[in-house]
Amino acid sequence: MLLLALQMGGLFALSLYLENYTPLIYGGQTLIVIVAEIYLLNTRQSPTMKLTWCILVAAVPIFGILLYLLNQLDLGHRASRYVQRIVMRETVRYIPDQSALMASIEREDKALHNLAAYTQSCGWPVYAGSTVKYFPDGETKLAELIYQLKRAEKYIFLEYFIIEEGYMWGSVLKVLLRKARAGVDVRVMYDGTCSFTRLPRSYPHKLEELGIKCKVFAPISPFVSTSYNNRDHRKIVVIDGETAFTGGINLADEYVNRKQPYGKWKDTAVMVQGDAVQSFTRMFLQLWNASERERVYKPYLLPSPPVKGAAGCVIPYADSPLDSEQTAELVYLDIINRAQDYLYIMTPYLILDNELVTALGYCARRGVDTRIILPHIPDKKYAFLLAKTHYRELMDAGIKIYEYTPGFVHAKMFICDDREAVVGTVNLDYRSLYLHFECGLYMKEVPALQDIWQDFSDTMDESHLVTVADLKAEKRINKLFAWLLKVVAPLM
C-alpha cells in the first residue's frame, strides 16, 4: 500500500509540476489532443471504447494519454502474451481431427457448422460424444461435484475466480486432501484479486504442504500494472479427463446460500462428460503451464472417451484478453442474430457495447420474444445503476426485462428456440467480454435444454417485470450518477 501511495503521489506531483508551464505547453497540448483523438478514432476498438477514451483524453489530456499508453504498452502482459502464444501452439496438436464430424454437421445444420468453424479457428472444436447435466443452483452443483471428486483416480484440476474458506470450500477440500493422500494429482488455481481479501497470502504454501499443488493467478503486488485488468474469471473442474464442470458458481458460501449478503443467490452450472472434456483440460493447462518451466501435456490431453448414444453437439470455448478475438461476445451475437422464436438471457450485469445493444434491439424488433433476467438486489450498486441506463432503450425495442426479487442473479445463461444454449462464466459487461479470461459451453440439441428452459421459467415466476413506471420512479440522483458512470463504463 505504501509503494502504491508513493507511485500515485509521484504522478500527482508530476501533474502539479507541469501546471506551472501551462502557458508554454497549452498550444502543444491542444495539438497532441487533436492527434490523439484522430488516432483513437482509427484504432480497432468498439465505438463505445473509442468514445470513452476520446472523452478522457479531451477532459484530462496528460493523465488520459498516459493512461491510454499504459494500457496499450501493456507492460504487465508482454511476457505473458509471448508465453501464451507458445502454450497455445503446444496444445494445438492435441486438438482431435473433427473433419468427418464437421462434414456431417455441414450437411445437417449449416448454422452450427459455421459457428463451429469459427470456434475451431480459435482452437475450440465441436464434439458430438458428450452428455450435459444442468444445475439450477449452487447446492445441486456442490452435491454432484463432491460425488464426482470422490470417484477421481488420476487427476483433479480446479480453476476458480473465488475461493473462500467456509462450508462449500471446506466440503470440497476434505475430498481433495483424501485424494491427494491416495496419490491423485490434485491442482488448484485461483485468481489473485478476490483472494486478496478472502484468503491469506500464504494459502498456496499451506495447500502444498498438504499435498495439493496450488497457484495464484496474477497475485496482487504493490506496483501499478495493466495485468490487474485481466483476471482469471473462469470456473473449471476437470476430473480424470472424463468429467468437467463450468458455470457461474465459485467456491464460497454465498454460492450455496449458506450466507446471503444479497438475498437468495441464483446461479447455474453444467457438468460435461465425454469427448468434450478434453477442451476444458486444455483450458486449464494453458494457464497452469504458462508459469511452468517444464510443460507436460500428453498424460492429460489424451483423447477423452465419447459417451455412446449422446445426443446433440457441444462446443466448450475459452476467451482470452491476450489475443485479438472476442470469442465469447461473437458466440453470444451469433445466437442473438439467429434467434427465431425466443431468446432468454440471465446475467448479473448489463453494461453493453454498441454491438450488443443493436443486436438485442433488432432481435426483439423482428418479432423474437426476447427476455432478460437481472438481479433485484445488486452486489455492486454502480453496476446495477449502469444496467438501468440500458433498460429504456431495450424496453422500447420490445425486450422484457425482469428483476429477480428474492435476491441476486449471478447466472450467465442464454437459451434460444429450444435448440441451443450457453452456460458459462461470461457476463454481459466490458470486463467479461474484453478484459477477463473466460469460458463457456455452447450446446445444440442436447436434452439438458429442457432443464435450462424450465429453470428460466421458474426464475421468471419469482421475478418482477420492469415497467416504464418503475423507470420513472427511479431517483434522479441515481440517474445522474449512472449517466456519469456510463462515460467511463468500458474502463471499469
RAJOWO-V358459 format. One record per residue. N is the residue number from 1. RES is the residue in three letters. PSI is psi in whole degrees, -180 to 180 (NA if undefined). Layout:
# RAJOWO-V358459
N|RES|PSI / N|RES|PSI
This chain:
# RAJOWO-V358459
1|MET|-39 / 2|LEU|-44 / 3|LEU|-40 / 4|LEU|-43 / 5|ALA|-40 / 6|LEU|-40 / 7|GLN|-45 / 8|MET|-38 / 9|GLY|-38 / 10|GLY|-42 / 11|LEU|-40 / 12|PHE|-42 / 13|ALA|-38 / 14|LEU|-41 / 15|SER|-39 / 16|LEU|-40 / 17|TYR|-43 / 18|LEU|-27 / 19|GLU|-29 / 20|ASN|-19 / 21|TYR|20 / 22|THR|-45 / 23|PRO|-31 / 24|LEU|-31 / 25|ILE|-2 / 26|TYR|-48 / 27|GLY|-44 / 28|GLY|-38 / 29|GLN|-43 / 30|THR|-43 / 31|LEU|-42 / 32|ILE|-41 / 33|VAL|-44 / 34|ILE|-46 / 35|VAL|-43 / 36|ALA|-41 / 37|GLU|-42 / 38|ILE|-42 / 39|TYR|-46 / 40|LEU|-41 / 41|LEU|-18 / 42|ASN|7 / 43|THR|164 / 44|ARG|72 / 45|GLN|168 / 46|SER|150 / 47|PRO|-38 / 48|THR|-41 / 49|MET|-43 / 50|LYS|-45 / 51|LEU|-42 / 52|THR|-47 / 53|TRP|-39 / 54|CYS|-43 / 55|ILE|-43 / 56|LEU|-44 / 57|VAL|-39 / 58|ALA|-37 / 59|ALA|-47 / 60|VAL|81 / 61|PRO|-51 / 62|ILE|-51 / 63|PHE|-44 / 64|GLY|-45 / 65|ILE|-42 / 66|LEU|-42 / 67|LEU|-40 / 68|TYR|-44 / 69|LEU|-40 / 70|LEU|-42 / 71|ASN|-40 / 72|GLN|-39 / 73|LEU|-33 / 74|ASP|50 / 75|LEU|-31 / 76|GLY|-17 / 77|HIS|6 / 78|ARG|-49 / 79|ALA|-39 / 80|SER|-41 / 81|ARG|-44 / 82|TYR|-47 / 83|VAL|-40 / 84|GLN|-41 / 85|ARG|-42 / 86|ILE|-47 / 87|VAL|-42 / 88|MET|-45 / 89|ARG|-37 / 90|GLU|-30 / 91|THR|-15 / 92|VAL|-37 / 93|ARG|-13 / 94|TYR|-4 / 95|ILE|127 / 96|PRO|153 / 97|ASP|113 / 98|GLN|22 / 99|SER|-40 / 100|ALA|-43 / 101|LEU|-43 / 102|MET|-40 / 103|ALA|-40 / 104|SER|-43 / 105|ILE|-39 / 106|GLU|-37 / 107|ARG|-34 / 108|GLU|-31 / 109|ASP|90 / 110|LYS|-37 / 111|ALA|-45 / 112|LEU|-41 / 113|HIS|-43 / 114|ASN|-42 / 115|LEU|-44 / 116|ALA|-34 / 117|ALA|-40 / 118|TYR|-51 / 119|THR|-34 / 120|GLN|-34 / 121|SER|-22 / 122|CYS|-2 / 123|GLY|12 / 124|TRP|95 / 125|PRO|170 / 126|VAL|150 / 127|TYR|149 / 128|ALA|10 / 129|GLY|41 / 130|SER|149 / 131|THR|155 / 132|VAL|133 / 133|LYS|132 / 134|TYR|140 / 135|PHE|123 / 136|PRO|0 / 137|ASP|170 / 138|GLY|-30 / 139|GLU|-46 / 140|THR|-35 / 141|LYS|-42 / 142|LEU|-43 / 143|ALA|-45 / 144|GLU|-38 / 145|LEU|-46 / 146|ILE|-44 / 147|TYR|-46 / 148|GLN|-37 / 149|LEU|-38 / 150|LYS|-22 / 151|ARG|-5 / 152|ALA|140 / 153|GLU|-29 / 154|LYS|-55 / 155|TYR|156 / 156|ILE|123 / 157|PHE|127 / 158|LEU|131 / 159|GLU|117 / 160|TYR|151 / 161|PHE|-41 / 162|ILE|129 / 163|ILE|131 / 164|GLU|138 / 165|GLU|139 / 166|GLY|-163 / 167|TYR|-49 / 168|MET|-54 / 169|TRP|-36 / 170|GLY|-40 / 171|SER|-41 / 172|VAL|-43 / 173|LEU|-37 / 174|LYS|-44 / 175|VAL|-43 / 176|LEU|-41 / 177|LEU|-42 / 178|ARG|-42 / 179|LYS|-40 / 180|ALA|-41 / 181|ARG|-26 / 182|ALA|1 / 183|GLY|5 / 184|VAL|137 / 185|ASP|105 / 186|VAL|124 / 187|ARG|138 / 188|VAL|132 / 189|MET|133 / 190|TYR|159 / 191|ASP|148 / 192|GLY|-15 / 193|THR|-60 / 194|CYS|-31 / 195|SER|-17 / 196|PHE|-34 / 197|THR|-11 / 198|ARG|-26 / 199|LEU|149 / 200|PRO|151 / 201|ARG|-27 / 202|SER|5 / 203|TYR|-42 / 204|PRO|-38 / 205|HIS|-37 / 206|LYS|-43 / 207|LEU|-39 / 208|GLU|-41 / 209|GLU|-25 / 210|LEU|3 / 211|GLY|9 / 212|ILE|124 / 213|LYS|134 / 214|CYS|141 / 215|LYS|148 / 216|VAL|124 / 217|PHE|121 / 218|ALA|64 / 219|PRO|150 / 220|ILE|131 / 221|SER|156 / 222|PRO|52 / 223|PHE|138 / 224|VAL|126 / 225|SER|147 / 226|THR|-11 / 227|SER|-24 / 228|TYR|-16 / 229|ASN|-31 / 230|ASN|93 / 231|ARG|157 / 232|ASP|95 / 233|HIS|6 / 234|ARG|156 / 235|LYS|105 / 236|ILE|136 / 237|VAL|132 / 238|VAL|130 / 239|ILE|111 / 240|ASP|18 / 241|GLY|10 / 242|GLU|-24 / 243|THR|139 / 244|ALA|151 / 245|PHE|147 / 246|THR|176 / 247|GLY|-164 / 248|GLY|-6 / 249|ILE|119 / 250|ASN|179 / 251|LEU|72 / 252|ALA|157 / 253|ASP|-26 / 254|GLU|-25 / 255|TYR|-15 / 256|VAL|18 / 257|ASN|30 / 258|ARG|-23 / 259|LYS|151 / 260|GLN|74 / 261|PRO|-21 / 262|TYR|40 / 263|GLY|-160 / 264|LYS|133 / 265|TRP|119 / 266|LYS|122 / 267|ASP|172 / 268|THR|160 / 269|ALA|166 / 270|VAL|151 / 271|MET|131 / 272|VAL|135 / 273|GLN|132 / 274|GLY|-158 / 275|ASP|-26 / 276|ALA|-14 / 277|VAL|-28 / 278|GLN|-35 / 279|SER|-39 / 280|PHE|-35 / 281|THR|-43 / 282|ARG|-40 / 283|MET|-50 / 284|PHE|-48 / 285|LEU|-29 / 286|GLN|-41 / 287|LEU|-40 / 288|TRP|-46 / 289|ASN|-12 / 290|ALA|-23 / 291|SER|15 / 292|GLU|139 / 293|ARG|-42 / 294|GLU|110 / 295|ARG|122 / 296|VAL|129 / 297|TYR|-42 / 298|LYS|-44 / 299|PRO|-22 / 300|TYR|-21 / 301|LEU|28 / 302|LEU|152 / 303|PRO|128 / 304|SER|140 / 305|PRO|132 / 306|PRO|157 / 307|VAL|122 / 308|LYS|135 / 309|GLY|8 / 310|ALA|136 / 311|ALA|146 / 312|GLY|-173 / 313|CYS|154 / 314|VAL|152 / 315|ILE|101 / 316|PRO|134 / 317|TYR|153 / 318|ALA|159 / 319|ASP|130 / 320|SER|139 / 321|PRO|-4 / 322|LEU|6 / 323|ASP|-177 / 324|SER|6 / 325|GLU|136 / 326|GLN|67 / 327|THR|-48 / 328|ALA|-44 / 329|GLU|-39 / 330|LEU|-33 / 331|VAL|-45 / 332|TYR|-47 / 333|LEU|-36 / 334|ASP|-43 / 335|ILE|-46 / 336|ILE|-45 / 337|ASN|-19 / 338|ARG|-5 / 339|ALA|139 / 340|GLN|-45 / 341|ASP|-53 / 342|TYR|157 / 343|LEU|116 / 344|TYR|136 / 345|ILE|138 / 346|MET|132 / 347|THR|145 / 348|PRO|-24 / 349|TYR|149 / 350|LEU|78 / 351|ILE|91 / 352|LEU|147 / 353|ASP|177 / 354|ASN|-37 / 355|GLU|-43 / 356|LEU|-39 / 357|VAL|-47 / 358|THR|-46 / 359|ALA|-44 / 360|LEU|-42 / 361|GLY|-44 / 362|TYR|-37 / 363|CYS|-48 / 364|ALA|-39 / 365|ARG|-26 / 366|ARG|15 / 367|GLY|6 / 368|VAL|131 / 369|ASP|102 / 370|THR|123 / 371|ARG|143 / 372|ILE|129 / 373|ILE|128 / 374|LEU|169 / 375|PRO|154 / 376|HIS|-32 / 377|ILE|108 / 378|PRO|154 / 379|ASP|-25 / 380|LYS|112 / 381|LYS|-36 / 382|TYR|-38 / 383|ALA|-36 / 384|PHE|-42 / 385|LEU|-39 / 386|LEU|-39 / 387|ALA|-40 / 388|LYS|-23 / 389|THR|-18 / 390|HIS|-15 / 391|TYR|-53 / 392|ARG|-43 / 393|GLU|-43 / 394|LEU|-41 / 395|MET|-37 / 396|ASP|-28 / 397|ALA|-11 / 398|GLY|7 / 399|ILE|135 / 400|LYS|125 / 401|ILE|130 / 402|TYR|149 / 403|GLU|129 / 404|TYR|103 / 405|THR|-31 / 406|PRO|-17 / 407|GLY|-126 / 408|PHE|128 / 409|VAL|122 / 410|HIS|2 / 411|ALA|147 / 412|LYS|96 / 413|MET|135 / 414|PHE|140 / 415|ILE|141 / 416|CYS|125 / 417|ASP|25 / 418|ASP|17 / 419|ARG|-30 / 420|GLU|155 / 421|ALA|163 / 422|VAL|133 / 423|VAL|131 / 424|GLY|-147 / 425|THR|2 / 426|VAL|112 / 427|ASN|163 / 428|LEU|69 / 429|ASP|170 / 430|TYR|-37 / 431|ARG|-50 / 432|SER|-42 / 433|LEU|-23 / 434|TYR|-27 / 435|LEU|-21 / 436|HIS|159 / 437|PHE|123 / 438|GLU|171 / 439|CYS|163 / 440|GLY|170 / 441|LEU|115 / 442|TYR|135 / 443|MET|136 / 444|LYS|121 / 445|GLU|34 / 446|VAL|150 / 447|PRO|-28 / 448|ALA|-13 / 449|LEU|-35 / 450|GLN|-39 / 451|ASP|-38 / 452|ILE|-45 / 453|TRP|-45 / 454|GLN|-40 / 455|ASP|-41 / 456|PHE|-44 / 457|SER|-44 / 458|ASP|-40 / 459|THR|-38 / 460|MET|-35 / 461|ASP|-25 / 462|GLU|9 / 463|SER|158 / 464|HIS|127 / 465|LEU|119 / 466|VAL|134 / 467|THR|168 / 468|VAL|-36 / 469|ALA|-38 / 470|ASP|-41 / 471|LEU|-39 / 472|LYS|-28 / 473|ALA|-10 / 474|GLU|138 / 475|LYS|140 / 476|ARG|-34 / 477|ILE|-35 / 478|ASN|-41 / 479|LYS|-43 / 480|LEU|-45 / 481|PHE|-40 / 482|ALA|-40 / 483|TRP|-41 / 484|LEU|-41 / 485|LEU|-32 / 486|LYS|-25 / 487|VAL|-38 / 488|VAL|15 / 489|ALA|-41 / 490|PRO|-16 / 491|LEU|-3 / 492|MET|NA
